[in-house]
Amino acid sequence: MLRALRVVRPDVTFTVRCTAPLARQEELLALPFIAEPQADDFGLLMAGSLDVLREETLAAYQALHADLPRQVAATTTAFARLRPDVVIANAGYLPLLAARRLGVPAVLLASFTWAHALAAYCGDAPGLAALTAEMLAAYAGADLHLAPQPSLATPELPGAQTIGPIARSGRSDPELLRVRLGLPAEVRVVLLFLGGVPTALPLAAWPQAADIAWVVSHSELPARPDMYPAAAAGLAWPDLLSSADALVTKPGYGSITEAACNGVPVAYVRRGAWPEEPGLLGWLHQCGRGVEIARADLELGRLRPALTTLWREPAPPRPVASGAAEAAAAIARLLP
């Protein structure tokens, strides 16, 4: 979306407040920007990509809201130094509160909110309703709420503007991918990506098959002739994804939309209470190809039945990833 915004407004400059590795930010943005290694939200605390640390997450939000005025003041001070013309938040709500204090237009560009995620996992905790009400009030203060398809329904936040999916398009070159990995043409290449949080899997014990090679991202890789780190392909992630035969993942917005928009079938393992999950999977089955796998099957590498099912399904028309351009156009109207 930021790249699309730069096309609409070539004069715009970006300051990105994010604790992701700088190299990762540079790869994603591929534009000049000022990096501030600071997080304005922490989401849900995780033990790997599939398990939420419920008690720790609840305690973290209780501590944040017990000290919310000071936290908002600190974020406001940081933003005042930057003198922004617009503040864009993805799921975080402290930036929205800070922008409102500064009188700066605030944009929420998100497919879900942390208020809904917290309620899904900790809804039975005493006092949680009051806590999530504060969070929702912060979200409601956004001047513009953009909800890219597929987004969680948020009736508590009226006025959301639905836009198309946001996804990067890759250059599909399966032959090049196999050349880079030293694989024959008949071997299918399957990506294993469970999100940005490192996740331990007993990959060394997975069964081997002569006709499947695994490209693994964000998991420790055993010394096996059929498993390769993602870096071994030497391709940008959208090109790697678009060139693969399937993706094994958990339902996350980027993974699901980019797989569907690039025509790649998905074998997924559910996270359970994650509120965004039903909508993501409903959209995937409508607009792409997907099949569920049990967590035990993922851990034991019993994935061939699911992959065979996916490869037998005809590929549907690919959805158009129009959301980035639509969001850029809407945000550009807020700029001076």
LINJONOR-V256445 format. One record per pair of residues at least 24 apart in sequence whose ideal C-beta (glycine too) atoms are under 10 Angstrom apart, sorted by the first residue. I is the first residue (numbers start at 0). GAP is how many residues later the second one is. D is the distance in whole Angstrom. If there is no record, write none. Layout:
<<I,GAP,D> <I,GAP,D>>
This chain:
<<0,87,8> <0,89,9> <0,106,10> <0,108,7> <0,145,9> <0,147,9> <0,162,10> <0,165,6> <0,322,7> <0,323,4> <0,324,8> <0,325,9> <0,326,5> <0,327,6> <0,329,10> <0,330,8> <1,26,9> <1,27,6> <1,28,10> <1,29,7> <1,31,8> <1,86,8> <1,322,9> <1,325,9> <1,326,8> <1,329,9> <2,25,9> <2,26,7> <2,27,7> <2,28,6> <2,165,9> <2,321,7> <2,322,10> <2,325,8> <3,162,9> <3,319,9> <3,320,4> <3,321,5> <3,322,9> <3,323,7> <3,324,4> <3,325,8> <3,327,9> <3,328,9> <4,26,10> <4,81,10> <4,83,9> <4,319,8> <4,320,9> <4,322,8> <4,323,4> <4,324,9> <4,325,10> <4,326,6> <4,327,6> <4,330,9> <5,24,10> <5,25,6> <5,26,9> <5,27,10> <5,322,8> <6,317,10> <6,318,8> <6,321,7> <6,325,10> <7,317,8> <7,320,5> <7,321,6> <7,323,8> <7,324,5> <7,325,10> <7,327,9> <8,319,8> <8,322,9> <8,323,5> <8,326,6> <10,324,9> <11,73,8> <11,74,9> <11,316,10> <11,319,9> <11,320,8> <11,323,7> <12,71,10> <12,72,10> <13,70,10> <13,74,9> <14,64,9> <14,66,10> <14,67,5> <14,68,10> <14,69,7> <14,72,10> <15,72,10> <16,24,10> <16,58,9> <16,61,8> <16,62,9> <16,65,9> <16,70,10> <16,72,10> <16,75,9> <16,78,8> <17,72,10> <19,176,7> <20,175,10> <23,172,8> <26,209,7> <26,210,8> <27,140,9> <27,208,10> <27,209,9> <27,226,10> <29,206,9> <33,48,8> <35,42,8> <35,45,10> <35,46,8> <37,37,9> <37,40,7> <38,53,8> <38,55,10> <39,31,9> <39,34,10> <39,35,6> <39,38,9> <39,39,9> <39,47,10> <39,49,7> <39,52,5> <39,53,9> <39,54,5> <39,55,5> <39,56,10> <39,57,10> <39,58,8> <40,34,10> <40,48,8> <40,49,9> <40,50,7> <40,51,3> <40,52,7> <40,53,6> <40,54,8> <40,73,7> <41,50,9> <41,72,9> <42,48,7> <42,49,8> <42,71,6> <42,74,7> <42,75,9> <43,70,7> <43,73,6> <43,74,7> <43,76,9> <43,77,7> <43,78,9> <43,230,9> <45,149,9> <45,150,10> <45,151,5> <45,152,10> <45,153,9> <45,225,10> <46,150,9> <46,152,9> <46,153,10> <47,146,8> <47,147,9> <47,149,6> <47,150,7> <47,151,4> <47,152,6> <47,153,9> <47,170,10> <47,171,9> <47,202,10> <48,144,9> <48,145,4> <48,146,4> <48,147,8> <48,148,5> <48,149,8> <48,150,4> <48,169,8> <48,170,9> <48,200,9> <48,201,6> <48,203,8> <48,220,9> <48,222,8> <49,144,7> <49,145,9> <49,147,9> <49,149,7> <49,151,10> <49,200,6> <49,219,7> <49,220,9> <49,221,6> <49,222,8> <49,224,9> <49,245,7> <49,248,9> <50,146,10> <50,148,9> <50,220,8> <50,221,9> <50,244,10> <51,65,8> <51,66,10> <51,68,9> <51,69,5> <51,70,9> <51,219,8> <51,220,8> <51,221,8> <51,222,8> <52,68,9> <53,64,10> <53,67,5> <53,68,6> <53,71,9> <53,219,9> <54,67,8> <54,70,9> <56,57,9> <56,60,9> <56,61,7> <56,64,7> <56,65,7> <57,60,8> <57,63,8> <57,64,5> <57,67,5> <57,69,10> <57,70,8> <57,73,9> <58,63,10> <58,66,10> <59,58,10> <60,53,8> <60,54,10> <60,57,6> <60,61,8> <60,64,10> <60,67,9> <60,70,6> <60,71,9> <60,73,10> <60,74,8> <61,60,10> <61,63,9> <61,65,8> <61,66,9> <61,69,7> <63,30,9> <63,67,9> <63,70,10> <63,71,10> <64,62,10> <64,65,9> <64,66,5> <64,67,10> <64,69,6> <64,70,8> <65,65,10> <67,26,9> <67,29,8> <67,63,10> <67,66,7> <67,67,10> <67,70,9> <68,28,10> <70,26,9> <70,27,9> <71,24,10> <71,25,5> <71,26,6> <71,28,9> <71,29,7> <71,66,9> <72,24,10> <72,25,9> <72,28,8> <73,24,9> <74,24,9> <74,26,9> <74,27,10> <75,24,9> <75,25,5> <75,26,6> <76,24,10> <76,25,10> <78,25,7> <79,24,9> <84,249,8> <84,250,6> <84,251,6> <85,57,9> <85,58,9> <85,245,6> <85,246,9> <85,248,5> <85,249,6> <85,250,9> <86,55,9> <86,56,9> <86,247,10> <87,54,10> <87,56,9> <87,58,9> <87,239,9> <87,243,7> <87,246,10> <88,49,10> <88,50,9> <88,53,8> <89,56,10> <89,163,10> <90,24,10> <90,25,10> <90,26,8> <90,48,9> <90,162,10> <91,46,9> <91,47,10> <92,41,9> <92,42,6> <92,43,9> <92,44,9> <92,45,4> <92,46,5> <92,47,10> <92,48,9> <92,49,9> <93,44,8> <94,43,9> <94,47,10> <95,42,5> <95,43,7> <95,44,9> <95,45,6> <95,46,5> <95,47,9> <95,49,10> <96,37,10> <96,40,9> <96,41,5> <96,42,10> <96,44,7> <97,40,10> <98,42,8> <98,43,8> <98,44,8> <99,38,9> <99,41,5> <99,42,9> <99,43,9> <103,39,9> <103,230,9> <104,37,9> <104,38,5> <104,39,7> <104,226,9> <104,228,10> <104,229,4> <104,230,8> <104,231,10> <105,32,10> <105,33,10> <105,35,7> <105,36,5> <105,37,5> <105,38,8> <105,39,10> <105,228,9> <106,35,6> <106,36,7> <106,37,5> <106,38,8> <106,39,7> <106,220,8> <106,223,8> <106,224,6> <106,227,7> <107,30,10> <107,31,6> <107,32,9> <107,33,9> <107,34,4> <107,35,9> <107,36,7> <107,37,5> <107,38,7> <107,39,9> <107,46,10> <107,49,8> <107,52,8> <108,33,9> <108,35,8> <108,36,8> <108,37,5> <108,38,8> <108,39,7> <108,54,9> <108,57,8> <108,214,9> <108,215,10> <108,218,6> <108,221,9> <108,222,8> <109,29,9> <109,32,9> <109,35,8> <109,36,8> <109,37,7> <109,38,8> <109,41,8> <109,42,9> <109,44,9> <109,50,9> <109,143,9> <109,166,10> <110,35,10> <110,36,7> <110,37,6> <110,38,8> <110,39,7> <110,40,4> <110,41,6> <110,43,10> <110,54,10> <110,55,8> <110,141,10> <110,142,5> <110,143,10> <110,145,10> <110,146,9> <110,165,6> <110,168,8> <110,169,8> <110,212,10> <111,35,9> <111,39,7> <111,40,4> <111,41,10> <111,42,8> <111,141,8> <111,162,9> <111,163,6> <111,164,4> <111,165,10> <111,167,9> <111,168,9> <112,25,9> <112,26,5> <112,32,10> <112,39,8> <112,41,7> <112,43,9> <112,44,8> <112,162,9> <112,163,10> <113,24,10> <113,25,9> <114,24,7> <114,39,9> <114,41,8> <114,42,9> <114,160,10> <115,36,6> <115,37,9> <115,38,7> <115,40,9> <115,41,10> <115,158,10> <115,159,5> <115,160,8> <116,35,9> <116,156,9> <116,157,7> <116,158,6> <116,159,8> <117,157,10> <118,154,10> <118,156,8> <119,32,10> <119,152,9> <119,153,5> <119,154,7> <119,155,4> <119,156,9> <119,157,9> <120,150,10> <120,151,9> <120,152,5> <120,153,8> <120,154,9> <121,151,10> <122,150,9> <131,24,9> <142,191,7> <143,183,9> <143,186,6> <143,187,7> <143,189,9> <143,190,7> <145,177,8> <145,180,8> <145,181,5> <145,184,6> <145,185,8> <146,176,9> <146,180,10> <147,105,8> <147,109,8> <147,173,9> <147,174,9> <147,175,4> <147,176,8> <147,178,8> <147,179,7> <148,108,8> <148,130,9> <148,134,7> <148,138,9> <148,170,8> <148,172,10> <148,173,9> <148,174,7> <149,103,8> <149,106,8> <149,107,8> <149,110,10> <149,126,8> <149,128,10> <149,129,5> <149,130,6> <149,131,9> <149,132,7> <149,133,4> <149,134,8> <149,136,9> <149,137,8> <149,169,10> <150,102,9> <150,125,8> <150,128,7> <150,129,9> <150,132,9> <150,172,10> <151,101,10> <151,122,10> <151,123,6> <151,124,5> <151,125,9> <151,126,9> <151,127,6> <151,128,9> <152,122,10> <152,125,10> <152,126,7> <153,121,10> <160,165,9> <160,166,9> <160,169,7> <161,161,9> <161,164,9> <162,159,7> <162,160,5> <162,161,9> <162,162,9> <162,163,4> <162,164,6> <162,165,10> <162,166,9> <162,167,8> <163,93,10> <163,97,10> <163,155,8> <163,156,6> <163,157,7> <163,158,3> <163,159,4> <163,160,8> <163,161,8> <163,162,6> <163,163,9> <164,88,9> <164,91,9> <164,92,5> <164,93,9> <164,95,8> <164,96,6> <164,118,8> <164,122,8> <164,154,6> <164,155,8> <164,156,5> <164,157,7> <164,158,5> <164,159,9> <165,87,8> <165,88,8> <165,91,7> <165,92,9> <165,95,9> <165,155,6> <165,156,9> <165,157,4> <165,158,5> <165,159,10> <165,160,9> <165,161,7> <166,71,8> <166,74,10> <166,86,9> <166,87,7> <166,88,10> <166,89,9> <166,90,4> <166,91,4> <166,92,9> <166,93,8> <166,94,4> <166,95,8> <166,151,10> <166,152,8> <166,153,9> <166,154,4> <166,155,10> <166,156,8> <166,157,8> <167,68,9> <167,69,8> <167,70,4> <167,71,9> <167,73,9> <167,74,9> <167,86,8> <167,89,9> <167,90,6> <167,93,8> <167,94,8> <167,153,8> <167,156,9> <168,69,6> <168,70,10> <168,72,10> <168,73,7> <168,89,8> <168,92,7> <168,93,7> <168,149,9> <168,151,10> <168,152,6> <169,65,8> <169,66,7> <169,67,8> <169,68,3> <169,69,4> <169,70,7> <169,71,6> <169,72,3> <169,73,7> <169,74,9> <169,88,8> <169,91,9> <169,92,5> <169,93,10> <169,94,9> <170,64,9> <170,65,9> <170,67,8> <170,68,5> <170,69,10> <170,71,6> <170,72,8> <170,91,10> <171,66,10> <171,67,8> <171,69,9> <171,70,4> <171,71,5> <171,72,9> <171,90,7> <171,91,8> <171,92,9> <172,62,8> <172,66,7> <172,67,10> <172,69,8> <172,70,5> <173,68,9> <173,69,5> <173,70,8> <173,71,8> <174,68,9> <175,57,9> <175,58,9> <175,59,8> <175,63,9> <175,67,7> <176,36,10> <176,38,8> <176,56,6> <176,57,9> <176,58,7> <176,62,8> <176,63,7> <176,65,9> <176,66,4> <176,67,7> <176,68,9> <177,35,9> <177,55,10> <177,65,9> <178,54,10> <179,48,9> <179,52,7> <179,53,5> <179,54,5> <179,55,7> <179,60,9> <179,63,9> <180,32,6> <180,34,8> <180,47,6> <180,51,6> <180,52,6> <180,53,9> <181,31,10> <181,43,10> <181,46,9> <181,50,9> <182,30,6> <182,43,9> <182,45,9> <183,26,10> <183,27,9> <183,29,10> <185,24,9> <185,25,6> <186,24,6> <186,25,7> <186,26,5> <186,39,9> <186,58,9> <187,24,5> <187,25,7> <187,56,9> <187,57,4> <187,58,7> <187,119,8> <187,123,8> <188,24,5> <188,25,8> <188,26,6> <188,39,9> <188,44,9> <188,51,9> <188,54,7> <188,55,5> <188,56,5> <188,57,8> <189,24,6> <189,25,7> <189,26,10> <189,54,7> <189,55,6> <189,56,5> <189,57,7> <189,58,6> <189,75,10> <189,77,8> <189,113,8> <189,117,7> <189,120,10> <190,24,5> <190,25,8> <190,26,7> <190,39,8> <190,42,10> <190,46,9> <190,49,7> <190,50,6> <190,52,10> <190,53,5> <190,54,9> <190,55,7> <190,56,5> <190,57,7> <190,58,8> <190,64,10> <190,68,9> <190,73,8> <190,75,10> <191,24,5> <191,25,7> <191,26,9> <191,27,7> <191,29,10> <191,35,9> <191,38,9> <191,54,10> <191,55,8> <191,56,5> <191,57,8> <191,75,10> <191,106,9> <191,109,10> <191,111,9> <192,24,4> <192,25,7> <192,26,9> <192,37,8> <192,44,9> <192,47,10> <192,48,8> <192,51,10> <192,54,7> <192,55,7> <192,56,5> <192,57,9> <192,59,9> <192,61,10> <192,62,6> <192,66,10> <193,24,7> <193,25,7> <193,54,8> <193,55,6> <193,56,5> <193,58,9> <193,61,9> <193,74,10> <193,75,8> <193,77,10> <193,104,9> <194,54,7> <194,55,6> <194,56,10> <194,57,5> <194,59,9> <194,60,7> <194,76,10> <195,56,9> <195,58,10> <198,51,9> <198,99,10> <199,99,10> <200,97,7> <200,98,6> <200,99,10> <200,100,8> <201,97,6> <201,98,8> <201,99,8> <202,24,6> <202,96,10> <202,98,7> <203,97,10> <204,94,9> <204,95,7> <204,96,7> <205,92,10> <205,93,9> <205,94,7> <205,95,3> <205,96,9> <205,97,8> <206,93,8> <206,94,6> <206,95,8> <206,96,9> <206,97,8> <207,93,9> <208,92,10> <208,94,10> <208,95,7> <208,98,10> <210,93,10> <211,33,9> <211,34,9> <211,91,9> <211,92,7> <211,95,7> <212,31,10> <212,32,9> <213,34,8> <213,87,9> <213,89,9> <214,25,7> <214,26,10> <214,28,10> <214,29,7> <214,32,10> <215,32,10> <216,32,10> <237,24,7> <244,62,8> <244,65,9> <244,66,7> <245,43,9> <245,45,10> <245,57,9> <245,60,9> <245,61,6> <245,64,6> <245,65,7> <246,43,10> <246,63,10> <247,45,8> <247,50,7> <247,53,10> <247,55,6> <247,58,8> <247,59,8> <248,41,10> <248,49,10> <249,24,8> <249,27,9> <249,30,10> <249,45,10> <249,48,9> <250,25,7> <250,26,5> <250,27,9> <250,28,9> <250,29,5> <250,30,6> <250,32,10> <250,33,8> <250,39,9> <250,41,10> <251,24,8> <251,25,9> <251,28,8> <252,26,10> <252,27,7> <254,25,9> <254,29,10> <255,24,5> <255,25,8> <255,27,7> <255,28,5> <255,31,9> <255,32,8> <255,34,8> <256,26,8> <256,27,9> <256,30,9> <256,31,9> <256,62,8> <256,64,7> <256,66,8> <257,63,8> <258,25,8> <258,29,6> <258,30,9> <258,31,8> <259,24,6> <259,25,10> <259,26,9> <259,27,5> <259,28,3> <259,29,8> <259,30,8> <259,56,9> <259,58,7> <259,59,6> <259,61,9> <260,26,8> <260,27,8> <260,57,6> <260,58,6> <260,59,8> <260,60,5> <260,61,10> <261,26,9> <261,56,7> <261,59,9> <262,25,8> <262,26,8> <262,52,6> <262,53,9> <262,54,9> <262,55,5> <262,56,10> <263,24,8> <263,25,8> <263,46,9> <263,51,9> <263,54,10> <264,24,4> <264,25,7> <264,26,8> <264,41,10> <264,42,8> <264,44,9> <264,45,4> <264,46,7> <264,47,10> <264,48,7> <264,50,8> <265,24,5> <265,25,8> <265,26,10> <265,40,10> <265,44,8> <266,24,6> <266,25,8> <266,26,5> <266,30,9> <266,31,9> <266,36,6> <266,38,10> <266,39,4> <266,40,6> <266,42,9> <266,43,6> <267,24,6> <267,25,7> <267,30,9> <267,38,9> <268,24,5> <268,25,7> <268,26,5> <268,27,10> <268,28,8> <268,29,5> <268,30,9> <268,37,10> <269,24,9> <269,25,8> <270,24,9> <282,36,8> <283,35,10> <284,31,10> <285,30,9> <285,33,9> <286,29,7> <286,30,8> <286,31,8> <286,32,4> <286,33,10> <287,25,10> <287,27,9> <287,28,7> <287,29,10> <287,30,8> <287,31,7> <288,24,5> <288,25,9> <288,26,7> <288,27,7>>
